[in-house]
Amino acid sequence: MEQPAPKTATTVGGLYRMKWQCPDTVTAVYEFPGDFMVTFTGSINSGVDDGGIEFCGSEATLKIDRARLAVYPEGLASVPGTLAPEPEILVRSEHDGALDNVKNFVDCMRTRKPPNANIHAGFEAARTSWIGNLALKHGMKVAWDGVKGRVA
C-alpha cells in the first residue's frame, strides 16, 4: 500500500492458553495514511489451516500458509461446494521455506549480498508490529509521530 507506518494503533490481547511473555490471542487495528485500515487477529488456539495468514482487500484475498499461496479475486462466482472462486494465482510449496530463509540469511552474512526479501519492507512491517505492541502495553490507542520516530 506504499505507506511506511500507521497513523494510529489500538491493540487488545491476553494470555488465555499459553503462559509466557506475549499474548497468545491478539487483535490490532491500524489506521494508515491514504484512508485505509488494517486489522490483524492472531491466536495460538487452533492448528486448522496450518495457522496461515490471510489478506482481505477490496479487489482480492491473498491466503498464504506452509502449503500454498493463493489469490482469489473479488466478484467471481464461488466454486460449487465452496465459499471461494477458483484462485487467480496458485503456487504450491515444494517444502518448508524456513530452511531457505536461514540459508539466505547465513549467505548474506558471509557474502554481504542483500537478502532475497526487501530490507526496508521488512523493517516497516516490524515497526508496525512494534507500534501495535506499544498500544497493547499502554492499554490505549497510540499515535505514531513519523518525524520524531516514536509514539506520541
ROPASE-254337 format. One line per 2 residues: number of its first residue (from 1); for each residue x, y, z of N, C-alpha, C. Coordinates in Angstrom, 1 decimal, padded with zeros to 4 digits. Each point is the difference from the previous one (the first is absolute). Example, Ala and Ser with C-alpha at 12.3 -4.5 7.8 and 13.67 -1.06 7.14 Angstrom:
<vextis>
1) 013.2,-005.7,007.8,-000.9,001.2,000.0,000.9,001.2,000.0; -000.4,001.1,-000.7,000.9,001.1,000.0,-000.8,001.1,000.8
</vextis>
This chain:
<vextis>
1) 000.8,-001.2,000.0,-000.8,001.2,000.0,000.9,001.3,000.0; 001.3,-000.3,000.0,000.9,001.1,000.0,-000.1,001.1,001.1
3) -000.3,-000.5,001.2,-000.1,000.9,001.2,001.0,-000.6,001.0; 001.0,000.8,000.4,001.1,-000.5,000.8,-000.4,-000.4,001.5
5) -001.1,000.7,000.5,-000.4,-000.2,001.4,-001.4,000.4,000.2; -000.7,-000.6,000.9,-001.3,000.4,000.3,-000.1,001.3,000.7
7) -001.1,000.7,000.0,-000.2,001.2,000.7,-000.3,-000.3,001.5; -000.9,-001.0,000.2,-000.3,-000.4,001.4,-000.1,-001.5,000.0
9) 000.0,-000.5,001.3,-000.2,-001.4,000.2,-000.8,-000.2,001.3; -000.9,-001.0,000.0,-000.7,-000.4,001.2,000.1,-001.5,000.1
11) 000.4,-000.6,001.1,000.3,-001.4,000.1,-000.6,-000.5,001.3; -000.6,-001.2,000.0,-000.5,-000.7,001.2,000.5,-001.4,-000.2
13) 000.3,-000.7,001.2,000.5,-001.4,-000.1,000.1,-000.5,001.5; 000.3,-001.2,000.0,000.2,-000.6,001.3,000.6,-001.4,000.0
15) 000.3,-000.5,001.1,000.5,-001.4,000.2,-001.1,-000.9,000.4; -000.5,-000.8,-000.9,-001.1,-000.8,000.3,000.3,-001.5,000.1
17) 001.0,-000.4,-000.8,000.3,-001.4,-000.1,001.5,-000.3,000.4; 000.9,000.8,-000.5,001.4,-000.2,000.3,000.6,001.1,000.9
19) 000.5,-000.4,001.1,000.5,001.0,000.9,001.5,000.3,-000.3; 000.2,001.1,-000.7,001.3,000.4,-000.4,000.0,001.5,-000.1
21) 001.0,000.7,-000.6,000.1,001.5,000.2,-000.8,000.8,-001.0; -000.6,-000.6,-001.1,-000.8,000.7,-000.9,-001.3,-000.6,-000.2
23) -001.0,000.8,-000.4,-001.4,-000.6,-000.1,-000.1,-001.2,-001.0; -000.8,-000.9,000.4,-000.2,-001.1,-001.0,-001.2,000.3,-000.9
25) -000.8,001.0,000.4,-001.1,000.5,-000.8,000.1,001.5,000.0; -000.1,000.6,-001.3,000.2,001.4,-000.1,-000.8,000.5,-001.2
27) -000.5,001.2,000.1,-000.6,000.8,-001.2,000.5,001.4,000.0; 000.6,000.4,-001.1,000.5,001.3,-000.1,-000.7,000.7,-001.2
29) -000.4,001.3,000.1,-000.6,000.8,-001.0,000.9,001.2,-000.3; 000.4,000.1,-001.3,000.9,001.1,-000.4,-000.7,000.9,-001.0
31) 000.1,001.3,000.3,-000.5,001.0,-001.0,001.2,000.5,-000.7; 000.0,000.0,-001.4,001.1,000.5,-000.8,-000.4,001.2,-000.8
33) 001.1,000.8,-000.3,-000.2,001.1,-000.9,-000.6,-000.6,-001.3; -000.7,000.7,-000.8,-000.6,-000.5,-001.2,-001.4,-000.6,000.2
35) -000.5,000.2,001.2,-001.4,-000.4,000.3,-000.3,-001.4,-000.1; 000.8,-000.9,000.7,-000.3,-001.4,000.1,000.4,-000.5,001.4
37) -000.6,-001.1,000.3,000.3,-000.6,001.3,000.5,-001.5,-000.2; 000.8,-000.4,000.9,000.4,-001.4,000.0,-000.3,-000.6,001.4
39) -000.6,-001.2,000.0,-000.3,-000.7,001.2,000.7,-001.3,000.0; 000.8,-000.2,001.1,000.7,-001.3,000.2,-000.6,-000.7,001.2
41) -000.4,-001.3,-000.3,-000.5,-000.8,001.1,000.9,-001.3,000.0; 000.5,-000.4,001.1,000.8,-001.2,000.1,-000.3,-000.7,001.3
43) 000.1,-001.3,000.0,-000.1,-000.8,001.2,000.7,-001.3,-000.2; 000.4,-000.5,001.2,000.7,-001.3,000.0,-001.0,-001.0,000.6
45) -001.2,-000.1,-000.6,-001.0,-000.9,000.6,-000.4,-001.1,-000.9; 000.4,000.1,-001.3,-000.4,-001.0,-000.9,001.0,-000.3,-001.1
47) 000.1,-001.2,-000.4,001.0,-000.3,-001.1,-000.7,-000.2,-001.3; -001.3,000.3,-000.1,-000.7,-000.2,-001.3,000.6,001.0,-001.0
49) 000.1,-000.5,-001.2,000.5,000.8,-001.2,001.5,000.4,000.3; 000.7,-000.8,000.8,001.4,000.3,000.3,000.3,001.4,000.6
51) -001.1,000.6,000.5,000.2,001.3,000.6,000.6,001.0,-001.0; -000.3,-000.1,-001.3,000.5,001.0,-001.0,-000.5,001.4,000.2
53) 000.3,000.8,-001.0,-000.4,001.4,000.1,-000.9,000.4,-001.2; -000.9,000.9,000.2,-001.0,000.4,-001.0,000.0,001.5,-000.1
55) 000.1,000.5,-001.2,-000.1,001.4,-000.3,-001.3,000.2,-000.8; -001.0,000.7,000.5,-001.2,000.2,-000.6,-000.1,001.5,-000.5
57) -000.1,000.2,-001.3,-000.1,001.3,-000.5,-001.2,000.2,-000.8; -000.2,001.2,-000.6,-001.3,000.3,-000.7,000.0,-000.6,-001.4
59) 001.2,-000.5,-000.5,000.1,-000.5,-001.3,000.4,-001.5,000.0; 000.6,-000.5,001.0,000.4,-001.4,000.1,000.3,-000.4,001.4
61) 000.1,-001.3,000.2,000.5,-000.5,001.3,001.2,-000.9,-000.3; 001.0,000.2,000.8,001.3,-000.8,-000.1,000.0,-000.9,001.3
63) 000.2,-001.3,-000.3,000.2,-001.0,001.1,001.3,-000.6,-000.1; 000.8,000.0,001.1,001.3,-000.6,000.0,000.1,-001.0,001.2
65) 000.4,-001.2,-000.2,000.4,-000.9,001.1,001.2,-000.8,-000.5; 000.3,-001.0,000.8,001.2,-000.8,-000.4,-000.2,-000.8,-001.2
67) -001.2,-000.2,-000.4,-000.3,-000.9,-001.2,-000.1,000.8,-001.3; -000.5,001.3,000.1,-000.3,000.7,-001.3,-000.1,001.5,000.2
69) 000.0,000.6,-001.1,-000.4,001.5,-000.1,-001.1,000.0,-001.0; -001.1,000.7,000.3,-001.1,000.0,-000.9,-000.6,001.4,000.0
71) -000.4,000.5,-001.2,-000.6,001.3,-000.1,-001.4,-000.2,-000.6; -001.0,000.5,000.7,-001.4,-000.2,-000.4,-000.6,001.4,-000.3
73) -000.3,000.2,-001.3,-000.6,001.3,-000.4,-001.4,000.2,000.6; -000.4,001.2,000.3,-001.4,000.3,000.4,-000.9,000.0,-001.2
75) -001.3,-000.2,000.2,-001.0,000.1,-001.0,-000.2,-001.2,-000.9; 000.7,-001.1,000.2,-000.2,-001.2,-000.8,-000.9,-001.0,000.8
77) -000.6,-000.8,-000.8,-000.9,-001.0,000.7,000.9,-001.1,000.7; -000.5,-000.5,001.1,000.7,-001.0,000.8,000.0,-001.3,-000.8
79) 001.0,-000.8,000.2,000.0,-001.4,-000.5,-001.1,-000.7,000.8; -000.8,-000.8,-000.7,-001.1,-000.8,000.7,000.6,-000.8,001.2
81) -000.7,000.2,001.1,000.4,-000.7,001.3,001.0,000.7,000.8; 000.4,001.2,-000.5,001.0,000.8,000.8,-000.5,001.4,000.2
83) 000.7,000.8,000.7,-000.3,001.5,000.2,000.9,000.9,-000.8; 000.8,-000.6,-000.9,001.0,000.8,-000.7,000.0,-000.3,-001.5
85) 000.4,000.9,-000.8,000.2,-000.2,-001.5,001.3,-000.8,-000.2; 000.2,-000.4,-001.2,001.3,-000.6,-000.4,001.1,001.0,000.3
87) 001.1,-000.4,000.5,001.1,001.0,000.2,000.5,000.6,-001.3; 000.3,001.2,-000.1,000.6,000.7,-001.1,001.4,-000.4,-000.1
89) 000.7,-000.1,001.1,001.4,-000.5,000.1,000.0,-001.0,001.1; 000.7,-001.1,-000.3,000.1,-001.1,001.0,001.5,-000.6,-000.2
91) 000.7,000.1,001.1,001.4,-000.5,000.0,000.1,-000.9,001.2; 000.3,-001.3,-000.2,000.1,-001.0,001.1,001.5,000.0,000.4
93) 000.2,-000.2,001.3,001.3,000.0,000.6,000.6,-001.3,-000.3; 001.3,000.0,-000.4,000.8,-001.2,-000.2,000.4,-000.6,001.3
95) 000.3,000.8,001.0,000.4,-000.4,001.3,-000.1,001.2,001.0; 000.3,-000.3,001.3,-000.1,001.1,001.0,001.1,001.0,-000.3
97) -000.3,001.3,-000.2,000.9,001.0,-000.4,000.9,000.5,001.1; -000.2,-000.5,001.2,000.8,000.5,001.2,001.5,-000.3,-000.3
99) 000.4,-001.1,-000.5,001.4,-000.3,-000.3,000.6,000.9,-001.0; -000.8,000.3,-001.1,000.4,000.9,-001.0,000.3,001.4,000.6
101) -000.9,000.4,000.9,000.2,001.4,000.6,001.3,000.0,000.8; 000.2,-001.0,000.8,001.2,-000.1,000.8,001.3,000.0,-000.8
103) -000.1,-000.8,-001.1,001.2,-000.1,-000.9,000.2,001.3,-000.7; -001.0,000.7,-000.4,000.2,001.3,-000.6,000.6,001.0,001.0
105) -000.5,000.0,001.2,000.6,000.9,001.1,001.4,-000.3,000.2; 000.4,-001.3,000.1,001.4,-000.3,000.3,000.9,000.4,-001.3
107) -000.5,-000.3,-001.2,000.7,000.4,-001.2,000.2,001.5,000.0; -001.0,000.8,000.4,000.1,001.5,000.0,001.1,000.4,001.0
109) 000.0,-000.6,001.1,001.0,000.3,001.1,001.4,-000.3,-000.6; 000.2,-001.1,-000.7,001.3,-000.4,-000.5,000.5,000.9,-001.2
111) -001.0,000.3,-000.9,000.4,000.7,-001.2,-000.3,001.5,-000.1; -000.8,000.5,001.0,-000.4,001.4,000.0,-001.0,000.3,-001.1
113) -000.5,-001.0,-000.7,-001.1,000.2,-001.0,-001.3,000.3,000.7; -000.8,000.8,-000.7,-001.4,000.3,000.5,-000.8,-001.3,000.1
115) -000.9,-000.1,001.0,-000.9,-001.2,000.1,-001.0,000.0,-001.1; -000.6,-001.2,-000.1,-001.1,-000.1,-001.0,-001.2,000.9,000.3
117) -000.3,000.2,001.2,-001.1,000.9,000.4,000.5,001.4,000.1; -000.9,001.0,-000.3,000.3,001.4,000.1,000.1,000.4,001.5
119) 001.2,000.5,000.3,000.3,000.4,001.4,-000.9,001.1,000.5; -000.3,001.0,-000.8,-000.8,001.1,000.4,-001.4,-000.4,000.2
121) -000.6,-000.9,-000.8,-001.3,-000.4,000.2,-000.1,-000.9,001.3; 001.0,-000.8,000.2,000.1,-000.7,001.3,000.0,000.9,001.2
123) 000.8,001.0,-000.1,000.1,001.0,001.1,-001.4,000.7,000.3; -000.6,000.4,-001.1,-001.3,000.7,000.1,-001.0,-001.0,000.6
125) 000.0,-001.2,-000.4,-001.0,-001.0,000.6,000.3,-000.2,001.5; 001.3,-000.1,000.3,000.4,-000.2,001.4,-000.4,001.2,000.8
127) 000.2,001.2,-000.5,-000.3,001.2,000.7,-001.5,000.1,000.3; -000.8,-000.4,-001.0,-001.5,000.0,000.2,-000.3,-000.9,001.2
129) 000.6,-001.2,000.1,-000.3,-000.9,001.1,000.5,000.7,001.3; 001.1,000.6,000.0,000.5,000.7,001.2,-001.0,001.1,000.5
131) -000.5,000.7,-000.9,-001.0,001.1,000.3,-001.2,-000.7,000.6; -000.5,-001.1,-000.5,-001.1,-000.7,000.5,000.3,-000.6,001.4
133) 001.3,-000.4,000.2,000.4,-000.5,001.4,000.0,001.1,001.0; 000.4,001.2,-000.4,-000.1,001.1,000.9,-001.4,000.4,000.4
135) -000.9,-000.1,-001.0,-001.4,000.2,000.3,-000.5,-001.0,001.0; 000.4,-001.2,-000.1,-000.4,-001.1,000.9,000.6,000.3,001.4
137) 001.2,000.3,000.0,000.7,000.3,001.3,-000.6,001.2,000.7; -000.4,001.1,-000.7,-000.6,001.1,000.6,-001.5,-000.1,000.3
139) -000.6,-001.0,-000.6,-001.4,-000.2,000.2,-000.9,001.0,-000.6; 000.5,000.7,-001.1,-000.7,001.0,-000.6,000.4,000.2,-001.5
141) -000.8,000.8,-000.7,000.4,000.3,-001.4,001.2,000.9,000.0; 001.0,-000.3,-000.8,001.2,000.8,-000.1,000.1,000.6,-001.4
143) 000.7,001.2,-000.1,000.2,000.6,-001.3,001.5,000.0,-000.3; 000.4,-000.3,-001.2,001.3,000.0,-000.4,000.5,001.4,-000.6
145) 001.1,000.5,000.5,000.5,001.2,-000.4,001.2,-000.3,-001.0; -000.2,000.0,-001.3,001.0,-000.4,-000.9,001.2,000.9,000.0
147) -000.2,001.3,000.3,001.1,001.0,000.0,001.0,-000.4,001.1; -000.6,-000.2,001.2,000.8,-000.3,001.2,000.4,-001.5,000.1
149) -000.7,-000.8,-000.8,000.3,-001.4,000.0,-000.4,-000.7,001.3; -001.1,000.4,000.6,-000.5,-000.6,001.3,-001.5,000.2,000.1
151) -000.5,-000.8,001.0,-001.4,000.2,000.3,-000.2,001.3,000.7; -001.0,000.8,-000.4,-000.2,001.3,000.6,-000.9,-000.2,001.3
</vextis>
